[in-house]
Amino acid sequence: MAKATKKTATRKTAAKPKPAPKAGKQPTKANPDKKSSQILQLLRRQQGATINELSIATTWQPHSVRGFLSGTVKKRYGLKLTSEVIDGTRHYRVPA
C-alpha cells in the first residue's frame, strides 16, 4: 500500500507592483577608458569593423561582441548600427 503524502501549505504573498517605466529615457554615453569606447571608435571608422577585429581589441569572445552590439550599442546607446558584407566578411558600422 502506498504511503499517503502530505501537502504542505505554501504561503502566498501579494504580488509586488512593477516600477513604472522611466519616461524619456536618454541614451547613455560610453566611458572613454572602457572597452565600450574602444568598440565605438572601431565602429566609427569609415570601413567599420568586423567581429574578429572587435573581439581582438576587447579580448571578448565573438558571441559577447555580438551581444554587446545588439544590446548595448543599439538599445542602451541608441545608435543606428548598420552591417554589410565586404569581400565575404561582415563589417559593422555606426554613424560618426
N, C-alpha and C positions, 0 to 999 in steps of 0.2 A: 504494500500500500504506500502511495506517495505521501511524502510529508507535506503538510499544509504550510504555505508560505505566508508570512505577514507582509502586508503592505504598510510601508512607512509613510506617514503623512508628511508632505513637503509643505514648507511654509511659503506662501505666496505673498510677495510684496508688490506694492503698487509700482507700476512702470514709471520710470523717471522721464520727465519731459525732455525732449531733444532740444538742444540750444538752437535758437533762431539763426539762420544763415546771415553772415555779415553782408550788409548791403554795400554795393560799390567797392568790392574788394580790389585793391590796386595791386598790379603785379610787383613782385619784389625784385630787387637788383642783386646781382652776384657780387660777392666779396672778392676784391681783386687778388687776394692772397690764396684763394681756394682753387680747387680743381675745376669748379664750375666756370670760373673766369677763363681758365686755360681752354676749356672746350668752346666757350663762346668766341674767343679770339680765333681759334681754328675755323669755326663755322662761318665767321665773318669774312674770311679770305675770299678773293674773287673765285677761286676754283672750289671753295668749300673744303670739306674734309671727309675722309672715309671712316668707317667704323674701326678699321685697323689703325689708322693714324690716331684716332681719339683714344683707343684703348692703350696704345703705346705711351701716349702723352700723359695719361692718368694712371696707368698701371691697373686699370679696371678690365674685367673680362668683357667680351663683346655683348653679352646679354645685359650686363649692367649699363653699358653705354647706351644701348637701345632703350632701356627703361628710363634712363636719365633724359634722353631726347624726347620721348613721348610724355613722360610725367612732369619733368621739371621745366624743360625749355618751352614746351607748348602750353602746358597748363599753369605752372607756377609763375613763369616769367612772362607769359602771354605773347611770345614771339611766334612769327609765322615761319615754320620750318618747311623747307622745300627739299626735294631729293630728285636726282636724275641719274641715269646710268650713262657713264662716260667710259668708253673702251671696255665695257663689260664689268665695270666697278661702280657701285652706287656711291654718289657723293651727296652729302647733306650740306645745306647752306641756310643761313638766316640773313635777312637784310641788314646791311651795315648802318 
